[in-house]
Amino acid sequence: MEDNMTAVDWLFRKLWDQPKDKITWWEILDKAKEMEKEQHGKTWDDAITQFIARGFNSERTVCDFDEYYAGNYE
């Protein structure tokens, strides 16, 4: 998976090229869920890092996440 590809993007691309076999699709879905969990973990870690960098200021704006997402997944 490319670093900037979301689990949903990866899932769509994998399923698009696969025969419509339910077992294969379930395996791909399980992999996508694993990838999504890893992405959430990275997002969490980055949020903690930013929290510390802000001097433990918990205020967050919507644009913080939007900028993070655009810079990492689009």
C-alpha positions in Angstrom: 0.0 0.0 0.0 1.2 3.5 -0.8 1.7 5.6 2.3 -0.9 8.2 1.2 -3.5 5.6 0.1 -6.5 5.2 2.5 -7.7 1.7 3.4 -10.9 2.5 1.4 -8.9 3.4 -1.7 -6.8 0.3 -1.4 -10.0 -1.8 -0.9 -11.7 -0.4 -3.9 -8.6 -1.0 -6.1 -8.1 -4.5 -4.9 -11.8 -5.5 -5.4 -12.0 -3.8 -8.8 -9.4 -6.2 -10.2 -10.7 -9.4 -8.5 -13.2 -11.9 -9.8 -16.4 -11.8 -7.8 -15.4 -14.6 -5.5 -16.8 -14.2 -1.9 -13.8 -15.9 -0.2 -11.3 -13.6 -2.0 -13.4 -10.5 -1.2 -13.5 -11.5 2.5 -9.7 -11.8 2.6 -9.4 -8.4 1.0 -11.9 -6.9 3.4 -9.9 -8.3 6.4 -6.7 -6.8 5.0 -8.4 -3.4 4.5 -9.6 -3.5 8.2 -6.0 -4.2 9.3 -4.8 -1.3 7.2 -7.4 1.0 8.6 -6.4 0.1 12.1 -2.8 1.0 11.3 -3.9 4.3 9.8 -5.9 5.2 12.9 -2.9 4.3 15.1 -0.7 6.6 13.0 -3.3 9.4 13.2 -3.5 8.9 17.0 0.3 9.1 17.4 0.5 12.2 15.2 -2.3 13.9 17.3 -0.4 13.1 20.5 2.8 14.6 18.9 1.0 17.8 17.9 -0.6 18.0 21.4 2.8 17.9 23.0 4.2 20.4 20.4 1.4 22.8 21.3 2.5 22.8 24.9 -0.3 20.4 25.9 -3.0 22.7 24.6 -6.0 20.5 23.8 -7.8 23.1 21.6 -8.1 21.7 18.1 -9.6 23.2 15.0 -11.3 21.3 12.2 -8.7 22.6 9.8 -6.0 20.7 11.8 -7.4 17.4 10.8 -8.3 18.5 7.3 -4.7 19.6 6.7 -3.4 16.4 8.2 -5.7 14.3 6.1 -5.0 16.2 2.9 -1.2 16.0 3.5 -1.3 12.3 4.2 -4.1 10.7 2.3 -5.1 12.7 -0.7 
